[in-house]
């Protein structure tokens, strides 16, 4: 993955026999990071349950024009 971010400081270190990279990035806008990911990647990483929980029942029902049954 290639990332280009406008920030003030980056510290990059290798780990686990150089199969893992950790990057500490300071003073970067959240939107600059998120624009590098599509919704499928976000759902795959966090899971559909966490995504729907964050959206909330009311918003999901409103989007799909659903009503509570009695």
N, C-alpha and C positions, 0 to 999 in steps of 0.2 A: 504494500500500500504506500502510495506517495501522498504526503501531506505538505502543504505549504501554508504556514500560519504566520501572521504578523504578531510578534510577541517580543517581550523584553529579555527573556531568559529561557534557555532550554538546557537541560542536563540529560544526557543519554548514556545509559549503561547497559552492557550485555550481561546475560545471566543464563543459567542452566545450559552450560556448555555452548554458549553463543546461539542457542535456539530461541531465545527470548530477549526482547528488548524492552527496557523501561524508559519512558520519557517523562520528565517532569517539566511542565510548561507553565510559565508564570505570565500573568497579564495578557491573556488571550481571550477574545470574545467567544462565548459559547456558540454563537451562530457560525463562527469561522470553523469550528470543529465539526459541528453537526452537518454542515453542508457537504461533507465528504462521505456521508452515509445515506443510503436510500431506506425507505420504510421497511422493505423486506429484510435488510440487514439488522435494523433496529428490532423488529419483531423476532427475528431468529435469535438475537442476543438476549433480549429481555423476556421473551415469551408473550403469547397472546393474552394470558391471564393478567399479567402485570400491566400490559398496555390498556386492556379494557378496564381494569381497576382504576387506573389513572384517569381515563376518560370519564368514568362514572356511569352508573345505571341510568340516571335521568337523561344525560346527553346521548347515550346509545339508543335508548327508547325513542327519544325525540328524532334522532337521525333516521331511524327506520320506521317512523310513524307507528310505534307500538303503544298500546295502552294496557294498563294492568287489568287482568280479569278478576272478577269477583268470585 
